């Protein structure tokens, strides 16, 4: 389960509601939640703001820490 899916489940938020709030299709939101797709920075910011969290909390696990040195 991805961090985005976990947060939605913990808070009882439906993917369809979040998709509408951030202006993406339900299919796009499903792919973002499953990790099949990665969001644009614009969509990532909108999702983080709507959920009151950070992009790092939602997608930080995708960063390869070794490349940051």
C-alpha positions as CSV (number, residue, x, y, z in Angstrom):
1,X,0.0,0.0,0.0
2,X,1.4,3.4,-0.9
3,X,1.5,6.3,1.6
4,X,-1.2,8.1,-0.4
5,X,-3.5,5.0,-0.2
6,X,-2.8,4.7,3.6
7,X,-3.7,8.3,4.3
8,X,-6.9,8.1,2.3
9,X,-7.9,4.8,4.1
10,X,-7.0,6.2,7.6
11,X,-9.0,9.3,7.0
12,X,-11.9,7.6,5.2
13,X,-11.4,9.8,2.1
14,X,-12.6,8.4,-1.2
15,X,-10.3,8.6,-4.3
16,X,-13.2,10.1,-6.3
17,X,-13.6,13.0,-3.9
18,X,-9.8,13.7,-3.9
19,X,-9.7,13.5,-7.7
20,X,-12.5,16.1,-8.0
21,X,-10.8,18.4,-5.4
22,X,-7.5,18.4,-7.3
23,X,-8.9,18.3,-10.8
24,X,-7.8,15.0,-12.2
25,X,-9.8,12.0,-13.5
26,X,-10.8,9.1,-11.3
27,X,-8.6,6.9,-13.4
28,X,-5.6,9.2,-12.9
29,X,-6.2,9.2,-9.1
30,X,-6.5,5.4,-9.0
31,X,-3.1,5.2,-10.8
32,X,-1.5,7.7,-8.4
33,X,-2.8,5.9,-5.4
34,X,-1.6,2.5,-6.6
35,X,1.8,3.9,-7.5
36,X,1.4,3.0,-11.1
37,X,1.8,6.7,-12.1
38,X,3.7,9.6,-10.5
39,X,2.1,13.0,-10.2
40,X,3.2,16.2,-11.8
41,X,4.6,18.7,-9.3
42,X,1.4,20.7,-9.6
43,X,-0.9,17.7,-8.8
44,X,1.4,16.6,-6.0
45,X,1.2,20.0,-4.4
46,X,-2.6,20.1,-4.7
47,X,-3.0,16.6,-3.2
48,X,-0.6,17.5,-0.3
49,X,-2.5,20.7,0.4
50,X,-5.9,19.1,0.3
51,X,-4.7,16.4,2.7
52,X,-2.8,18.8,4.9
53,X,0.5,16.9,4.5
54,X,3.7,17.2,2.6
55,X,4.9,15.9,-0.8
56,X,7.7,14.1,1.0
57,X,5.2,12.2,3.2
58,X,3.3,11.1,0.1
59,X,6.1,10.4,-2.3
60,X,9.4,10.7,-0.4
61,X,9.8,7.0,-0.5
62,X,10.5,7.3,-4.3
63,X,13.6,9.4,-3.8
64,X,16.8,7.5,-4.0
65,X,18.8,8.9,-1.1
66,X,22.1,7.9,-2.6
67,X,21.6,10.5,-5.3
68,X,21.3,13.3,-2.8
69,X,25.0,13.1,-1.6
